[in-house]
C-alpha cells in the first residue's frame, strides 16, 4: 500500500484525515506531501482532524516536518513532507 498522500490548496481536509487514519491501521507511518502555503495548510488541518478521530481511542499522532525536492512538469520544486506516526497515550 502506498503510504504517501499528496495535498493541494483545494484538497478536502476531512477526506485526507480519513485516509490518514485508514493508512495508519496497517502502516507504521503516512507521508503527507504539500507544495505551497495553501496546500500545507490543508495538510496540517487534515492531521489535526485525524488526531481528533483517534484521540477518543487513546491514540495520538506525532508529526515530523521535512523538506523534499521534487519535480513538477519538469520544474524543480521544494515540497513539505509531513511524516505522521501513531503513538499510544
MODELLER restraints for C-alpha pairs under 7 A, 6 or more apart:
rsr = mdl.restraints
at = mdl.atoms
rsr.add(forms.Gaussian(group=physical.xy_distance, feature=features.Distance(at['CA:3:A'], at['CA:23:A']), mean=6.56, stdev=0.5))
rsr.add(forms.Gaussian(group=physical.xy_distance, feature=features.Distance(at['CA:3:A'], at['CA:30:A']), mean=4.90, stdev=0.5))
rsr.add(forms.Gaussian(group=physical.xy_distance, feature=features.Distance(at['CA:3:A'], at['CA:31:A']), mean=6.16, stdev=0.5))
rsr.add(forms.Gaussian(group=physical.xy_distance, feature=features.Distance(at['CA:4:A'], at['CA:30:A']), mean=5.88, stdev=0.5))
rsr.add(forms.Gaussian(group=physical.xy_distance, feature=features.Distance(at['CA:4:A'], at['CA:31:A']), mean=4.61, stdev=0.5))
rsr.add(forms.Gaussian(group=physical.xy_distance, feature=features.Distance(at['CA:4:A'], at['CA:32:A']), mean=5.87, stdev=0.5))
rsr.add(forms.Gaussian(group=physical.xy_distance, feature=features.Distance(at['CA:5:A'], at['CA:31:A']), mean=6.09, stdev=0.5))
rsr.add(forms.Gaussian(group=physical.xy_distance, feature=features.Distance(at['CA:5:A'], at['CA:32:A']), mean=4.80, stdev=0.5))
rsr.add(forms.Gaussian(group=physical.xy_distance, feature=features.Distance(at['CA:5:A'], at['CA:33:A']), mean=6.14, stdev=0.5))
rsr.add(forms.Gaussian(group=physical.xy_distance, feature=features.Distance(at['CA:6:A'], at['CA:32:A']), mean=5.82, stdev=0.5))
rsr.add(forms.Gaussian(group=physical.xy_distance, feature=features.Distance(at['CA:6:A'], at['CA:33:A']), mean=4.74, stdev=0.5))
rsr.add(forms.Gaussian(group=physical.xy_distance, feature=features.Distance(at['CA:6:A'], at['CA:34:A']), mean=6.19, stdev=0.5))
rsr.add(forms.Gaussian(group=physical.xy_distance, feature=features.Distance(at['CA:7:A'], at['CA:33:A']), mean=6.15, stdev=0.5))
rsr.add(forms.Gaussian(group=physical.xy_distance, feature=features.Distance(at['CA:7:A'], at['CA:34:A']), mean=5.40, stdev=0.5))
rsr.add(forms.Gaussian(group=physical.xy_distance, feature=features.Distance(at['CA:7:A'], at['CA:39:A']), mean=5.74, stdev=0.5))
rsr.add(forms.Gaussian(group=physical.xy_distance, feature=features.Distance(at['CA:7:A'], at['CA:43:A']), mean=6.28, stdev=0.5))
rsr.add(forms.Gaussian(group=physical.xy_distance, feature=features.Distance(at['CA:8:A'], at['CA:34:A']), mean=6.36, stdev=0.5))
rsr.add(forms.Gaussian(group=physical.xy_distance, feature=features.Distance(at['CA:8:A'], at['CA:38:A']), mean=6.94, stdev=0.5))
rsr.add(forms.Gaussian(group=physical.xy_distance, feature=features.Distance(at['CA:8:A'], at['CA:39:A']), mean=4.17, stdev=0.5))
rsr.add(forms.Gaussian(group=physical.xy_distance, feature=features.Distance(at['CA:9:A'], at['CA:38:A']), mean=4.39, stdev=0.5))
rsr.add(forms.Gaussian(group=physical.xy_distance, feature=features.Distance(at['CA:9:A'], at['CA:39:A']), mean=3.98, stdev=0.5))
rsr.add(forms.Gaussian(group=physical.xy_distance, feature=features.Distance(at['CA:9:A'], at['CA:42:A']), mean=6.19, stdev=0.5))
rsr.add(forms.Gaussian(group=physical.xy_distance, feature=features.Distance(at['CA:11:A'], at['CA:42:A']), mean=6.53, stdev=0.5))
rsr.add(forms.Gaussian(group=physical.xy_distance, feature=features.Distance(at['CA:13:A'], at['CA:42:A']), mean=5.66, stdev=0.5))
rsr.add(forms.Gaussian(group=physical.xy_distance, feature=features.Distance(at['CA:13:A'], at['CA:43:A']), mean=6.84, stdev=0.5))
rsr.add(forms.Gaussian(group=physical.xy_distance, feature=features.Distance(at['CA:13:A'], at['CA:45:A']), mean=6.11, stdev=0.5))
rsr.add(forms.Gaussian(group=physical.xy_distance, feature=features.Distance(at['CA:13:A'], at['CA:46:A']), mean=4.48, stdev=0.5))
rsr.add(forms.Gaussian(group=physical.xy_distance, feature=features.Distance(at['CA:14:A'], at['CA:46:A']), mean=6.10, stdev=0.5))
rsr.add(forms.Gaussian(group=physical.xy_distance, feature=features.Distance(at['CA:14:A'], at['CA:49:A']), mean=6.84, stdev=0.5))
rsr.add(forms.Gaussian(group=physical.xy_distance, feature=features.Distance(at['CA:16:A'], at['CA:46:A']), mean=5.67, stdev=0.5))
rsr.add(forms.Gaussian(group=physical.xy_distance, feature=features.Distance(at['CA:17:A'], at['CA:46:A']), mean=4.60, stdev=0.5))
rsr.add(forms.Gaussian(group=physical.xy_distance, feature=features.Distance(at['CA:17:A'], at['CA:47:A']), mean=6.03, stdev=0.5))
rsr.add(forms.Gaussian(group=physical.xy_distance, feature=features.Distance(at['CA:17:A'], at['CA:49:A']), mean=5.80, stdev=0.5))
rsr.add(forms.Gaussian(group=physical.xy_distance, feature=features.Distance(at['CA:17:A'], at['CA:50:A']), mean=4.55, stdev=0.5))
rsr.add(forms.Gaussian(group=physical.xy_distance, feature=features.Distance(at['CA:18:A'], at['CA:50:A']), mean=6.62, stdev=0.5))
rsr.add(forms.Gaussian(group=physical.xy_distance, feature=features.Distance(at['CA:20:A'], at['CA:30:A']), mean=6.63, stdev=0.5))
rsr.add(forms.Gaussian(group=physical.xy_distance, feature=features.Distance(at['CA:20:A'], at['CA:50:A']), mean=6.65, stdev=0.5))
rsr.add(forms.Gaussian(group=physical.xy_distance, feature=features.Distance(at['CA:21:A'], at['CA:50:A']), mean=6.20, stdev=0.5))
rsr.add(forms.Gaussian(group=physical.xy_distance, feature=features.Distance(at['CA:23:A'], at['CA:30:A']), mean=6.71, stdev=0.5))
rsr.add(forms.Gaussian(group=physical.xy_distance, feature=features.Distance(at['CA:24:A'], at['CA:30:A']), mean=6.79, stdev=0.5))
rsr.add(forms.Gaussian(group=physical.xy_distance, feature=features.Distance(at['CA:24:A'], at['CA:86:A']), mean=6.96, stdev=0.5))
rsr.add(forms.Gaussian(group=physical.xy_distance, feature=features.Distance(at['CA:28:A'], at['CA:85:A']), mean=6.32, stdev=0.5))
rsr.add(forms.Gaussian(group=physical.xy_distance, feature=features.Distance(at['CA:29:A'], at['CA:83:A']), mean=6.74, stdev=0.5))
rsr.add(forms.Gaussian(group=physical.xy_distance, feature=features.Distance(at['CA:29:A'], at['CA:84:A']), mean=5.48, stdev=0.5))
rsr.add(forms.Gaussian(group=physical.xy_distance, feature=features.Distance(at['CA:29:A'], at['CA:85:A']), mean=4.59, stdev=0.5))
rsr.add(forms.Gaussian(group=physical.xy_distance, feature=features.Distance(at['CA:30:A'], at['CA:83:A']), mean=5.92, stdev=0.5))
rsr.add(forms.Gaussian(group=physical.xy_distance, feature=features.Distance(at['CA:30:A'], at['CA:84:A']), mean=5.27, stdev=0.5))
rsr.add(forms.Gaussian(group=physical.xy_distance, feature=features.Distance(at['CA:30:A'], at['CA:85:A']), mean=6.75, stdev=0.5))
rsr.add(forms.Gaussian(group=physical.xy_distance, feature=features.Distance(at['CA:31:A'], at['CA:81:A']), mean=6.38, stdev=0.5))
rsr.add(forms.Gaussian(group=physical.xy_distance, feature=features.Distance(at['CA:31:A'], at['CA:82:A']), mean=5.60, stdev=0.5))
rsr.add(forms.Gaussian(group=physical.xy_distance, feature=features.Distance(at['CA:31:A'], at['CA:83:A']), mean=4.59, stdev=0.5))
rsr.add(forms.Gaussian(group=physical.xy_distance, feature=features.Distance(at['CA:31:A'], at['CA:84:A']), mean=6.19, stdev=0.5))
rsr.add(forms.Gaussian(group=physical.xy_distance, feature=features.Distance(at['CA:32:A'], at['CA:43:A']), mean=6.64, stdev=0.5))
rsr.add(forms.Gaussian(group=physical.xy_distance, feature=features.Distance(at['CA:32:A'], at['CA:81:A']), mean=5.64, stdev=0.5))
rsr.add(forms.Gaussian(group=physical.xy_distance, feature=features.Distance(at['CA:32:A'], at['CA:82:A']), mean=4.98, stdev=0.5))
rsr.add(forms.Gaussian(group=physical.xy_distance, feature=features.Distance(at['CA:32:A'], at['CA:83:A']), mean=6.47, stdev=0.5))
rsr.add(forms.Gaussian(group=physical.xy_distance, feature=features.Distance(at['CA:33:A'], at['CA:79:A']), mean=6.52, stdev=0.5))
rsr.add(forms.Gaussian(group=physical.xy_distance, feature=features.Distance(at['CA:33:A'], at['CA:80:A']), mean=5.76, stdev=0.5))
rsr.add(forms.Gaussian(group=physical.xy_distance, feature=features.Distance(at['CA:33:A'], at['CA:81:A']), mean=4.68, stdev=0.5))
rsr.add(forms.Gaussian(group=physical.xy_distance, feature=features.Distance(at['CA:33:A'], at['CA:82:A']), mean=6.47, stdev=0.5))
rsr.add(forms.Gaussian(group=physical.xy_distance, feature=features.Distance(at['CA:34:A'], at['CA:40:A']), mean=5.18, stdev=0.5))
rsr.add(forms.Gaussian(group=physical.xy_distance, feature=features.Distance(at['CA:34:A'], at['CA:43:A']), mean=6.93, stdev=0.5))
rsr.add(forms.Gaussian(group=physical.xy_distance, feature=features.Distance(at['CA:34:A'], at['CA:79:A']), mean=5.52, stdev=0.5))
rsr.add(forms.Gaussian(group=physical.xy_distance, feature=features.Distance(at['CA:34:A'], at['CA:80:A']), mean=5.25, stdev=0.5))
rsr.add(forms.Gaussian(group=physical.xy_distance, feature=features.Distance(at['CA:34:A'], at['CA:81:A']), mean=6.59, stdev=0.5))
rsr.add(forms.Gaussian(group=physical.xy_distance, feature=features.Distance(at['CA:35:A'], at['CA:78:A']), mean=6.89, stdev=0.5))
rsr.add(forms.Gaussian(group=physical.xy_distance, feature=features.Distance(at['CA:35:A'], at['CA:79:A']), mean=4.61, stdev=0.5))
rsr.add(forms.Gaussian(group=physical.xy_distance, feature=features.Distance(at['CA:35:A'], at['CA:80:A']), mean=6.34, stdev=0.5))
rsr.add(forms.Gaussian(group=physical.xy_distance, feature=features.Distance(at['CA:51:A'], at['CA:60:A']), mean=6.11, stdev=0.5))
rsr.add(forms.Gaussian(group=physical.xy_distance, feature=features.Distance(at['CA:51:A'], at['CA:61:A']), mean=6.02, stdev=0.5))
rsr.add(forms.Gaussian(group=physical.xy_distance, feature=features.Distance(at['CA:54:A'], at['CA:60:A']), mean=6.51, stdev=0.5))
rsr.add(forms.Gaussian(group=physical.xy_distance, feature=features.Distance(at['CA:58:A'], at['CA:88:A']), mean=6.33, stdev=0.5))
rsr.add(forms.Gaussian(group=physical.xy_distance, feature=features.Distance(at['CA:58:A'], at['CA:89:A']), mean=5.53, stdev=0.5))
rsr.add(forms.Gaussian(group=physical.xy_distance, feature=features.Distance(at['CA:59:A'], at['CA:86:A']), mean=6.89, stdev=0.5))
rsr.add(forms.Gaussian(group=physical.xy_distance, feature=features.Distance(at['CA:59:A'], at['CA:87:A']), mean=5.79, stdev=0.5))
rsr.add(forms.Gaussian(group=physical.xy_distance, feature=features.Distance(at['CA:59:A'], at['CA:88:A']), mean=4.65, stdev=0.5))
rsr.add(forms.Gaussian(group=physical.xy_distance, feature=features.Distance(at['CA:59:A'], at['CA:89:A']), mean=5.57, stdev=0.5))
rsr.add(forms.Gaussian(group=physical.xy_distance, feature=features.Distance(at['CA:60:A'], at['CA:86:A']), mean=5.97, stdev=0.5))
rsr.add(forms.Gaussian(group=physical.xy_distance, feature=features.Distance(at['CA:60:A'], at['CA:87:A']), mean=5.02, stdev=0.5))
rsr.add(forms.Gaussian(group=physical.xy_distance, feature=features.Distance(at['CA:60:A'], at['CA:88:A']), mean=6.07, stdev=0.5))
rsr.add(forms.Gaussian(group=physical.xy_distance, feature=features.Distance(at['CA:60:A'], at['CA:89:A']), mean=6.45, stdev=0.5))
rsr.add(forms.Gaussian(group=physical.xy_distance, feature=features.Distance(at['CA:61:A'], at['CA:84:A']), mean=6.51, stdev=0.5))
rsr.add(forms.Gaussian(group=physical.xy_distance, feature=features.Distance(at['CA:61:A'], at['CA:85:A']), mean=5.64, stdev=0.5))
rsr.add(forms.Gaussian(group=physical.xy_distance, feature=features.Distance(at['CA:61:A'], at['CA:86:A']), mean=4.80, stdev=0.5))
rsr.add(forms.Gaussian(group=physical.xy_distance, feature=features.Distance(at['CA:61:A'], at['CA:87:A']), mean=5.65, stdev=0.5))
rsr.add(forms.Gaussian(group=physical.xy_distance, feature=features.Distance(at['CA:62:A'], at['CA:84:A']), mean=5.61, stdev=0.5))
rsr.add(forms.Gaussian(group=physical.xy_distance, feature=features.Distance(at['CA:62:A'], at['CA:85:A']), mean=5.16, stdev=0.5))
rsr.add(forms.Gaussian(group=physical.xy_distance, feature=features.Distance(at['CA:62:A'], at['CA:86:A']), mean=6.32, stdev=0.5))
rsr.add(forms.Gaussian(group=physical.xy_distance, feature=features.Distance(at['CA:62:A'], at['CA:87:A']), mean=6.77, stdev=0.5))
rsr.add(forms.Gaussian(group=physical.xy_distance, feature=features.Distance(at['CA:63:A'], at['CA:82:A']), mean=6.18, stdev=0.5))
rsr.add(forms.Gaussian(group=physical.xy_distance, feature=features.Distance(at['CA:63:A'], at['CA:83:A']), mean=5.49, stdev=0.5))
rsr.add(forms.Gaussian(group=physical.xy_distance, feature=features.Distance(at['CA:63:A'], at['CA:84:A']), mean=4.54, stdev=0.5))
rsr.add(forms.Gaussian(group=physical.xy_distance, feature=features.Distance(at['CA:63:A'], at['CA:85:A']), mean=6.53, stdev=0.5))
rsr.add(forms.Gaussian(group=physical.xy_distance, feature=features.Distance(at['CA:64:A'], at['CA:82:A']), mean=5.62, stdev=0.5))
rsr.add(forms.Gaussian(group=physical.xy_distance, feature=features.Distance(at['CA:64:A'], at['CA:83:A']), mean=5.03, stdev=0.5))
rsr.add(forms.Gaussian(group=physical.xy_distance, feature=features.Distance(at['CA:64:A'], at['CA:84:A']), mean=6.55, stdev=0.5))
rsr.add(forms.Gaussian(group=physical.xy_distance, feature=features.Distance(at['CA:65:A'], at['CA:80:A']), mean=6.82, stdev=0.5))
rsr.add(forms.Gaussian(group=physical.xy_distance, feature=features.Distance(at['CA:65:A'], at['CA:81:A']), mean=5.72, stdev=0.5))
rsr.add(forms.Gaussian(group=physical.xy_distance, feature=features.Distance(at['CA:65:A'], at['CA:82:A']), mean=4.53, stdev=0.5))
rsr.add(forms.Gaussian(group=physical.xy_distance, feature=features.Distance(at['CA:65:A'], at['CA:83:A']), mean=6.28, stdev=0.5))
rsr.add(forms.Gaussian(group=physical.xy_distance, feature=features.Distance(at['CA:66:A'], at['CA:80:A']), mean=5.85, stdev=0.5))
rsr.add(forms.Gaussian(group=physical.xy_distance, feature=features.Distance(at['CA:66:A'], at['CA:81:A']), mean=5.08, stdev=0.5))
rsr.add(forms.Gaussian(group=physical.xy_distance, feature=features.Distance(at['CA:66:A'], at['CA:82:A']), mean=6.38, stdev=0.5))
rsr.add(forms.Gaussian(group=physical.xy_distance, feature=features.Distance(at['CA:67:A'], at['CA:78:A']), mean=6.66, stdev=0.5))
rsr.add(forms.Gaussian(group=physical.xy_distance, feature=features.Distance(at['CA:67:A'], at['CA:79:A']), mean=5.88, stdev=0.5))
rsr.add(forms.Gaussian(group=physical.xy_distance, feature=features.Distance(at['CA:67:A'], at['CA:80:A']), mean=4.86, stdev=0.5))
rsr.add(forms.Gaussian(group=physical.xy_distance, feature=features.Distance(at['CA:67:A'], at['CA:81:A']), mean=5.87, stdev=0.5))
rsr.add(forms.Gaussian(group=physical.xy_distance, feature=features.Distance(at['CA:68:A'], at['CA:78:A']), mean=5.67, stdev=0.5))
rsr.add(forms.Gaussian(group=physical.xy_distance, feature=features.Distance(at['CA:68:A'], at['CA:79:A']), mean=5.01, stdev=0.5))
rsr.add(forms.Gaussian(group=physical.xy_distance, feature=features.Distance(at['CA:68:A'], at['CA:80:A']), mean=5.92, stdev=0.5))
rsr.add(forms.Gaussian(group=physical.xy_distance, feature=features.Distance(at['CA:68:A'], at['CA:81:A']), mean=6.18, stdev=0.5))
rsr.add(forms.Gaussian(group=physical.xy_distance, feature=features.Distance(at['CA:69:A'], at['CA:76:A']), mean=6.98, stdev=0.5))
rsr.add(forms.Gaussian(group=physical.xy_distance, feature=features.Distance(at['CA:69:A'], at['CA:77:A']), mean=5.90, stdev=0.5))
rsr.add(forms.Gaussian(group=physical.xy_distance, feature=features.Distance(at['CA:69:A'], at['CA:78:A']), mean=4.71, stdev=0.5))
rsr.add(forms.Gaussian(group=physical.xy_distance, feature=features.Distance(at['CA:69:A'], at['CA:79:A']), mean=6.18, stdev=0.5))
rsr.add(forms.Gaussian(group=physical.xy_distance, feature=features.Distance(at['CA:70:A'], at['CA:76:A']), mean=5.85, stdev=0.5))
rsr.add(forms.Gaussian(group=physical.xy_distance, feature=features.Distance(at['CA:70:A'], at['CA:77:A']), mean=5.35, stdev=0.5))
rsr.add(forms.Gaussian(group=physical.xy_distance, feature=features.Distance(at['CA:70:A'], at['CA:78:A']), mean=6.14, stdev=0.5))
rsr.add(forms.Gaussian(group=physical.xy_distance, feature=features.Distance(at['CA:70:A'], at['CA:79:A']), mean=6.79, stdev=0.5))
rsr.add(forms.Gaussian(group=physical.xy_distance, feature=features.Distance(at['CA:71:A'], at['CA:77:A']), mean=5.78, stdev=0.5))
